[in-house]
Amino acid sequence: ELEEKNLNTVMLLNPQNEEAIYYLAKLKLTLSDYKKSKELNKRLESVCKKFCDQSDKLKIEIDNLSKK
């Protein structure tokens, strides 16, 4: 819960922070919130510079887990 609050704070202060978006998407995925994780990954794709590869891998992971 604290991790999520911290990541949301970072994103509030810097909406383009790729690292915060990525880690929040990963966190949402571990909490089985596939819809939010997918939304965050789309946001990451639109701003990515350094995390593009991770975004692609995360998309595959979301798709695989949401099908189960």
C-alpha positions as a printed Julia matrix, in Angstrom:
68×3 Matrix{Float64}:
  0.0     0.0     0.0
  2.82    2.38    0.85
  4.61    1.54   -2.39
  1.49    2.36   -4.38
  1.05    5.68   -2.57
  4.69    6.59   -3.22
  4.44    5.73   -6.91
  1.21    7.7    -7.27
  2.9    10.68   -5.61
  5.83   10.5    -8.02
  3.43   10.33  -10.97
  1.47   13.28   -9.61
  4.64   15.34   -9.4
  6.01   14.1   -12.72
  3.38   12.47  -14.96
  6.06   11.54  -17.5
  8.14    9.5   -15.03
  8.56    6.22  -16.9
  9.99    4.34  -13.96
  7.05    5.18  -11.69
  4.51    4.28  -14.38
  6.27    0.98  -15.05
  6.55   -0.05  -11.41
  2.96    0.93  -10.68
  1.81   -1.12  -13.67
  3.85   -4.08  -12.36
  2.36   -3.61   -8.89
 -1.17   -3.53  -10.28
 -0.4    -6.69  -12.23
  0.7    -8.51   -9.07
 -2.56   -7.38   -7.45
 -4.49   -8.86  -10.41
 -5.74   -5.45  -11.51
 -5.24   -6.21  -15.19
 -7.34   -3.33  -16.46
 -5.34   -0.69  -14.55
 -2.07   -2.38  -15.43
 -3.01   -2.29  -19.11
 -3.99    1.39  -18.86
 -0.69    2.26  -17.2
  1.26    0.3   -19.8
 -0.47    2.21  -22.6
  0.49    5.42  -20.84
  4.06    4.15  -20.57
  4.13    3.34  -24.29
  3.14    6.91  -25.09
  5.99    8.45  -23.05
  8.67    5.76  -23.14
 12.26    6.51  -23.95
 14.18    4.24  -21.6
 11.45    1.76  -20.61
 10.19    0.79  -24.09
 11.56   -2.76  -23.89
 10.06   -3.25  -20.43
  6.74   -1.92  -21.7
  6.7    -4.51  -24.48
  7.49   -7.33  -22.03
  4.88   -6.06  -19.59
  2.23   -6.03  -22.32
  2.91   -9.71  -23.03
  2.82  -10.51  -19.32
 -0.5    -8.67  -18.87
 -2.02  -10.46  -21.86
 -0.87  -13.85  -20.64
 -2.07  -13.37  -17.08
 -5.4   -11.8   -17.98
 -6.29  -14.84  -20.12
 -5.98  -17.23  -17.19
